[in-house]
Structures are given as structure tokens and as C-alpha cells.
Amino acid sequence: MALQHFKTSDFDAAVDAAPLAMVDFWAEWCGPCRMLGPTVESLAGQYDGKVLVGKVNVDEEPDLARRFGVMSIPTVIFLKNGKEFERKVGVMPADAFTAILEKNL
């Protein structure tokens, strides 16, 4: 299960079922989001089978963005058993995300 694109309707079931999830909140028009995209896709492949990695388009799913209080994009939220435990805002190198994932696997 590589990178998933979440809709509001399937988000809770997918994230609640995963012991560890990383969700990128982004938009098509956002330059920094497009810069971060390849990093998120790479991490999805690297952690396939261990971490649920997904994306939420804030323009298409504004309720999810509102629910998580996403004020700036890109915002990457880390969830354990469906509960947020950390977030990173802005473009960052892959190791900023892998450090969190490795610590929580």
C-alpha cells in the first residue's frame, strides 16, 4: 500500500486502522507543497507496509484541514492509532520525517 490520497469519507477508517500514519496536507497551487511531494512519495515507498503515508488536498477536503487546524501548507501530521502526536509545517528534508517515523515504529 503505497501513497494514499484521502477523502474525508475514508480518512478515519484508514488512519484509525494504522498503528502509525503520516499525512501531508497540501494543495495543487502551493509551490512548497509541490517541492515536498517527491519526499512524501519516496517515504511512502520506503515505509510501505510499516507506515500509512497519505495526502489530503486541502482544497478538495477543507473539513479535514479545518478539523486538524491546518493553517499553513504543507503541513505533515503524524498520527499513532488515529491520534495526532506531532506535526511539521513547511518544506523539510526527508530526515526530519524519518527521525519521527523511526522513533515511533
C-alpha positions as CSV (number, residue, x, y, z in Angstrom):
1,M,0.0,0.0,0.0
2,A,1.9,3.0,-1.3
3,L,0.9,6.6,-1.1
4,Q,-2.8,7.1,-0.5
5,H,-4.9,10.2,-1.4
6,F,-7.5,10.6,1.4
7,K,-11.1,11.8,1.1
8,T,-13.0,12.9,4.2
9,S,-15.2,9.8,3.9
10,D,-12.3,7.3,4.1
11,F,-9.8,9.1,6.3
12,D,-10.9,8.0,9.8
13,A,-11.2,4.3,8.9
14,A,-7.8,4.2,7.2
15,V,-5.9,6.2,9.9
16,D,-7.5,4.5,12.8
17,A,-6.6,1.1,11.4
18,A,-2.9,2.1,11.0
19,P,-0.6,1.9,14.1
20,L,1.4,4.8,12.6
21,A,0.4,7.3,9.9
22,M,2.0,10.3,8.2
23,V,-0.4,12.7,6.4
24,D,0.6,15.6,4.1
25,F,-1.9,18.4,3.9
26,W,-1.3,20.2,0.6
27,A,-2.8,22.0,-2.5
28,E,-2.1,21.9,-6.2
29,W,-1.3,25.7,-6.4
30,C,1.2,25.6,-3.5
31,G,4.8,25.7,-4.7
32,P,6.3,24.5,-1.4
33,C,3.8,21.6,-1.4
34,R,5.0,20.5,-4.9
35,M,8.6,20.7,-3.6
36,L,7.7,18.4,-0.7
37,G,5.7,16.0,-2.8
38,P,8.6,13.8,-4.1
39,T,9.9,13.4,-0.5
40,V,6.5,12.2,0.7
41,E,6.2,9.8,-2.2
42,S,9.6,8.4,-1.5
43,L,8.8,7.9,2.2
44,A,5.6,6.1,1.2
45,G,7.7,3.6,-0.8
46,Q,10.4,3.4,1.9
47,Y,7.9,2.7,4.7
48,D,5.4,0.6,2.7
49,G,3.9,-2.0,5.0
50,K,5.0,-0.2,8.1
51,V,3.6,3.3,8.0
52,L,0.4,4.6,6.3
53,V,1.5,7.6,4.2
54,G,-1.1,9.7,2.6
55,K,-2.0,13.1,1.3
56,V,-5.0,15.4,1.8
57,N,-5.7,18.1,-0.8
58,V,-7.0,21.0,1.4
59,D,-9.0,22.5,-1.5
60,E,-10.9,19.2,-2.0
61,E,-11.2,18.3,1.7
62,P,-11.5,21.5,3.6
63,D,-13.3,19.8,6.5
64,L,-10.3,17.6,7.3
65,A,-7.9,20.6,7.1
66,R,-10.3,22.5,9.5
67,R,-10.6,19.5,11.8
68,F,-6.8,19.4,12.2
69,G,-6.3,23.1,12.4
70,V,-4.1,23.3,9.3
71,M,-3.3,27.0,8.9
72,S,-0.3,26.7,6.6
73,I,0.6,24.2,3.9
74,P,2.4,22.0,3.5
75,T,1.7,20.6,7.0
76,V,2.6,17.0,7.7
77,I,0.8,15.4,10.6
78,F,1.9,12.2,12.4
79,L,-0.7,10.0,14.0
80,K,-0.4,7.0,16.2
81,N,-3.6,4.8,16.4
82,G,-5.6,7.7,15.0
83,K,-4.3,10.4,17.4
84,E,-2.1,13.2,16.4
85,F,1.2,13.3,18.2
86,E,3.4,15.6,16.1
87,R,3.4,17.9,13.1
88,K,5.8,19.6,10.8
89,V,5.0,22.7,8.9
90,G,6.9,23.7,5.7
91,V,9.3,22.1,3.4
92,M,11.9,20.0,5.2
93,P,14.4,17.3,4.3
94,A,13.4,13.7,4.4
95,D,15.4,13.0,7.6
96,A,13.2,15.4,9.5
97,F,10.3,13.0,8.8
98,T,12.2,9.7,9.1
99,A,13.5,10.7,12.5
100,I,9.9,10.9,13.8
101,L,8.9,7.7,12.0
102,E,11.8,5.7,13.2
103,K,11.3,6.8,16.8
104,N,7.7,5.7,16.7
105,L,7.8,2.5,14.8
